[in-house]
Amino acid sequence: MSTDLVRALLDRPQVVVEYLRSRYARRDQEVCGVLYLDVRNRLLEEVELFRGTLVSAAVEPRAILRGALERSASGLIVWHTHPEGEVSPSAEDRVFTRQLQAAAGLMGVRLVDHLILGHGEAWYSWQRHEGGAGDVSHAPSA
């Protein structure tokens, strides 16, 4: 992947969603991952954290932040799929995101976004919805 493509990839939530969808859309299990970023929001590494039926204890903020420190990442984008299609954040999604954002801030790491990818074109971005306030989902425009 070229540096220019990576920079464009992380420029907007919609572009990140299109990248992730190209890699994970056909999965019939829930998948959760993180994109570790440098200070200029360039991709350092993509890590798949979990695959299967996600339970709240399966992915912990501590493990994600340990990965950020090991890679000297200054930012991260967390994402997961909802193969059944619903992209509205669950109560567990909201708690997890708030905990991760608070812990990351204490460590000097930016939580750039938390994305939920649903069936078809539906997706949800915390960045666009002010920390998940509201139940608005949207599809990328063509």
MARLUM-369621 format. One record per residue: x, y, z of N, C-alpha, C, O in turn. Coordinates in steps of 0.05 Angstrom, whole numbers, padded with zeros to 5 digits, always signed. Example, Ala and Ser with C-alpha at 12.3 -4.5 7.8 and 13.67 -1.06 7.14 Angstrom:
+00264-00114+00156+00246-00090+00156+00264-00066+00156+00285-00066+00169;+00257-00045+00142+00273-00021+00143+00258+00001+00157+00268+00023+00161;
This chain:
+00017-00024+00000+00000+00000+00000+00018+00025+00000+00036+00027+00016;+00013+00043-00018+00030+00067-00020+00024+00086+00003+00002+00086+00014;+00043+00103+00009+00040+00124+00030+00017+00142+00023+00001+00149+00040;+00014+00150-00003-00007+00168-00010-00035+00155-00006-00053+00169+00004;-00037+00130-00012-00062+00116-00008-00069+00114+00022-00092+00118+00030;-00049+00109+00038-00053+00107+00067-00062+00134+00078-00081+00136+00094;-00050+00156+00069-00058+00183+00078-00087+00188+00069-00102+00199+00085;-00094+00182+00045-00121+00186+00036-00140+00168+00052-00162+00176+00059;-00131+00144+00057-00147+00124+00072-00156+00135+00099-00179+00130+00106;-00139+00149+00113-00146+00157+00140-00155+00186+00141-00156+00198+00163;-00161+00198+00118-00169+00226+00117-00197+00231+00127-00201+00251+00140;-00215+00212+00122-00244+00216+00129-00255+00189+00138-00246+00168+00128;-00275+00189+00156-00287+00164+00165-00298+00148+00141-00295+00123+00141;-00310+00160+00122-00322+00146+00099-00300+00130+00084-00306+00107+00076;-00277+00141+00081-00256+00127+00066-00245+00104+00083-00239+00082+00072;-00243+00107+00109-00234+00085+00126-00255+00063+00125-00248+00039+00124;-00281+00070+00126-00302+00050+00124-00300+00034+00098-00303+00010+00098;-00296+00048+00076-00293+00034+00050-00270+00015+00050-00272-00008+00039;-00248+00023+00061-00224+00006+00063-00231-00019+00080-00226-00042+00072;-00242-00015+00104-00249-00037+00122-00270-00056+00109-00268-00080+00112;-00289-00044+00097-00310-00060+00084-00299-00078+00062-00307-00101+00059;-00279-00068+00047-00267-00084+00026-00252-00109+00038-00248-00129+00024;-00244-00107+00063-00230-00129+00076-00247-00147+00093-00241-00170+00096;-00269-00136+00104-00284-00151+00124-00314-00154+00119-00328-00167+00134;-00324-00143+00097-00353-00143+00092-00365-00171+00089-00388-00175+00096;-00351-00190+00079-00362-00216+00073-00360-00235+00097-00366-00259+00094;-00352-00226+00119-00350-00243+00143-00378-00247+00155-00393-00229+00157;-00383-00272+00163-00409-00277+00176-00407-00276+00207-00427-00281+00221;-00383-00271+00217-00379-00268+00245-00372-00239+00251-00363-00224+00234;-00376-00231+00276-00368-00204+00284-00337-00204+00285-00325-00222+00295;-00326-00182+00275-00297-00178+00275-00292-00151+00288-00306-00132+00283;-00271-00150+00304-00263-00125+00318-00234-00120+00313-00218-00139+00313;-00226-00095+00308-00198-00089+00302-00191-00061+00309-00208-00045+00318;-00166-00055+00305-00155-00028+00310-00135-00020+00289-00120-00037+00280;-00136+00005+00281-00116+00017+00263-00099+00035+00280-00109+00055+00291;-00073+00029+00283-00055+00045+00298-00043+00066+00279-00034+00060+00257;-00043+00092+00288-00035+00114+00272-00011+00129+00283-00006+00129+00307;+00004+00142+00265+00026+00159+00274+00015+00187+00279-00009+00192+00277;+00032+00206+00285+00024+00233+00292+00010+00247+00268-00005+00266+00273;+00015+00238+00244+00002+00250+00220-00021+00233+00210-00030+00237+00187;-00031+00216+00227-00053+00198+00220-00047+00179+00197-00065+00170+00183;-00022+00172+00194-00015+00151+00175-00016+00124+00189-00009+00122+00213;-00024+00104+00174-00026+00077+00185+00001+00065+00193+00019+00063+00176;+00004+00058+00218+00027+00043+00227+00022+00013+00225+00039-00002+00215;-00001+00005+00234-00008-00024+00232-00038-00028+00236-00051-00013+00251;-00048-00048+00223-00076-00057+00226-00075-00083+00242-00061-00101+00234;-00091-00085+00263-00092-00109+00279-00121-00119+00283-00138-00103+00291;-00126-00144+00276-00151-00156+00282-00150-00166+00310-00134-00183+00317;-00168-00156+00327-00167-00162+00356-00184-00186+00363-00177-00202+00381;-00206-00190+00348-00225-00211+00356-00242-00219+00332-00249-00202+00315;-00250-00244+00331-00268-00254+00311-00287-00274+00324-00277-00292+00339;-00313-00272+00320-00332-00291+00331-00355-00276+00343-00362-00254+00334;-00368-00288+00363-00389-00275+00377-00377-00258+00399-00366-00268+00419;-00379-00232+00396-00366-00213+00414-00381-00211+00440-00405-00207+00441;-00366-00214+00462-00377-00208+00488-00360-00185+00499-00338-00182+00491;-00372-00170+00517-00359-00146+00526-00331-00150+00537-00314-00132+00534;-00325-00173+00548-00298-00177+00560-00278-00186+00539-00254-00188+00545;-00286-00190+00514-00268-00201+00494-00246-00181+00486-00224-00190+00480;-00252-00156+00486-00233-00135+00478-00232-00115+00501-00252-00103+00508;-00208-00111+00512-00205-00092+00534-00189-00068+00525-00170-00070+00509;-00196-00044+00534-00181-00020+00528-00151-00023+00534-00134-00013+00520;-00145-00037+00556-00117-00042+00564-00101-00055+00542-00078-00046+00536;-00112-00075+00529-00097-00089+00508-00093-00071+00484-00072-00072+00471;-00113-00056+00477-00111-00037+00454-00089-00016+00460-00073-00010+00442;-00089-00005+00484-00070+00016+00491-00042+00004+00494-00023+00018+00487;-00039-00020+00503-00013-00033+00504-00002-00035+00475+00022-00029+00470;-00019-00042+00456-00011-00043+00428-00003-00016+00418+00017-00014+00402;-00017+00005+00426-00009+00032+00417+00018+00040+00428+00035+00051+00413;+00024+00033+00453+00050+00040+00465+00072+00024+00451+00094+00034+00446;+00067-00002+00446+00087-00019+00433+00094-00009+00405+00117-00013+00396;+00076+00004+00392+00080+00014+00364+00086+00044+00363+00089+00055+00342;+00088+00056+00387+00093+00085+00388+00071+00100+00373+00077+00120+00360;+00047+00090+00374+00024+00103+00360+00015+00128+00375+00014+00127+00400;+00008+00148+00361-00003+00172+00374-00033+00173+00372-00046+00189+00385;-00045+00156+00355-00074+00155+00352-00083+00127+00344-00067+00110+00336;-00109+00123+00346-00120+00097+00337-00149+00100+00329-00164+00117+00338;-00157+00082+00312-00185+00079+00303-00193+00050+00310-00181+00031+00300;-00213+00048+00327-00224+00022+00334-00248+00017+00316-00263+00036+00310;-00253-00008+00308-00276-00014+00291-00286-00042+00297-00271-00059+00307;-00311-00047+00291-00321-00074+00292-00345-00076+00273-00358-00056+00266;-00351-00101+00266-00373-00106+00248-00397-00116+00263-00394-00128+00284;-00420-00110+00252-00445-00122+00262-00457-00136+00237-00473-00124+00223;-00450-00161+00233-00459-00175+00209-00490-00177+00206-00500-00179+00183;-00504-00175+00228-00533-00176+00226-00545-00150+00216-00569-00149+00209;-00529-00129+00214-00537-00105+00201-00541-00080+00218-00538-00058+00208;-00549-00083+00242-00555-00060+00260-00530-00045+00267-00511-00057+00277;-00529-00019+00262-00504-00004+00268-00507+00015+00291-00488+00029+00299;-00531+00017+00303-00534+00034+00326-00517+00023+00349-00517-00001+00354;-00501+00040+00362-00484+00030+00384-00500+00018+00407-00521+00029+00415;-00491-00004+00417-00504-00016+00440-00494-00001+00465-00476+00015+00464;-00507-00007+00488-00498+00005+00513-00469-00003+00519-00453+00013+00529;-00462-00028+00512-00435-00038+00516-00415-00023+00498-00393-00016+00507;-00423-00018+00473-00406-00002+00455-00401+00026+00467-00378+00035+00466;-00421+00038+00478-00418+00065+00489-00399+00065+00513-00382+00083+00515;-00403+00046+00531-00386+00045+00555-00357+00039+00546-00339+00053+00556;-00353+00020+00529-00326+00014+00519-00312+00038+00507-00289+00043+00513;-00327+00052+00490-00315+00075+00476-00307+00097+00496-00286+00109+00494;-00325+00103+00515-00319+00123+00535-00295+00115+00552-00277+00132+00558;-00293+00090+00560-00270+00080+00576-00245+00082+00560-00224+00091+00570;-00245+00073+00535-00222+00074+00518-00213+00103+00513-00189+00109+00515;-00231+00121+00508-00224+00149+00503-00212+00161+00528-00192+00176+00525;-00222+00156+00551-00211+00167+00576-00184+00156+00582-00165+00171+00588;-00180+00130+00579-00154+00117+00584-00134+00126+00564-00111+00132+00571;-00141+00128+00539-00123+00136+00518-00114+00165+00523-00090+00171+00520;-00132+00182+00530-00125+00210+00536-00105+00212+00558-00087+00229+00556;-00107+00196+00578-00087+00196+00600-00060+00188+00591-00039+00196+00603;-00059+00172+00570-00033+00162+00559-00023+00178+00536-00002+00171+00524;-00037+00199+00528-00028+00216+00506-00033+00204+00479-00020+00211+00459;-00053+00186+00477-00060+00173+00452-00088+00182+00445-00106+00182+00462;-00092+00190+00420-00118+00200+00411-00135+00177+00401-00126+00161+00385;-00160+00175+00411-00179+00157+00399-00192+00173+00376-00210+00190+00381;-00184+00168+00352-00193+00184+00329-00222+00177+00322-00238+00195+00316;-00229+00151+00324-00257+00144+00318-00262+00115+00328-00243+00100+00332;-00287+00108+00330-00296+00081+00334-00318+00077+00313-00339+00090+00314;-00313+00059+00295-00332+00054+00273-00346+00027+00277-00334+00008+00286;-00372+00027+00269-00387+00002+00269-00396-00001+00240-00409+00016+00228;-00389-00024+00228-00397-00031+00201-00419-00051+00201-00416-00073+00212;-00442-00044+00189-00465-00062+00188-00466-00076+00161-00448-00075+00145;-00489-00090+00157-00494-00104+00132-00500-00083+00110-00512-00062+00116;-00491-00089+00086-00495-00070+00064-00478-00045+00067-00454-00047+00072;-00491-00022+00064-00476+00003+00065-00478+00018+00092-00466+00039+00095;-00492+00007+00111-00496+00021+00137-00470+00021+00154-00456+00001+00155;-00465+00044+00166-00443+00046+00185-00447+00069+00204-00465+00086+00200;-00432+00069+00226-00435+00089+00247-00407+00098+00255-00388+00082+00257;-00404+00124+00259-00378+00136+00266-00382+00153+00291-00398+00171+00292;-00366+00147+00312-00367+00163+00336-00357+00192+00330-00368+00211+00341;-00338+00194+00313-00327+00220+00306-00349+00238+00295-00350+00262+00301;-00366+00227+00278-00387+00243+00266-00411+00247+00284-00427+00265+00280;-00413+00232+00305-00437+00233+00323-00429+00241+00351-00443+00233+00370;-00408+00256+00354-00401+00267+00380-00401+00247+00403-00416+00250+00423;-00385+00227+00400-00382+00207+00421-00405+00188+00423-00410+00175+00444;-00420+00185+00401-00441+00165+00401-00468+00176+00411-00487+00160+00414;-00470+00202+00415-00495+00213+00424-00515+00212+00401-00511+00225+00381;-00536+00198+00405-00557+00195+00384-00555+00168+00370-00535+00154+00373;-00575+00161+00356-00577+00135+00342-00578+00139+00312-00594+00126+00299;-00562+00156+00302-00562+00162+00273-00542+00144+00259-00518+00145+00266;-00551+00129+00240-00532+00114+00223-00535+00125+00195-00553+00140+00188;-00515+00119+00179-00515+00130+00152-00500+00111+00133-00486+00093+00142;-00504+00116+00108-00490+00101+00087-00471+00119+00072-00478+00143+00068;-00448+00110+00064-00430+00127+00049-00443+00136+00023-00457+00120+00010;-00439+00161+00016-00450+00170-00009-00432+00161-00032-00408+00155-00028;-00444+00159-00055-00429+00149-00078-00410+00169-00089-00396+00164-00108;
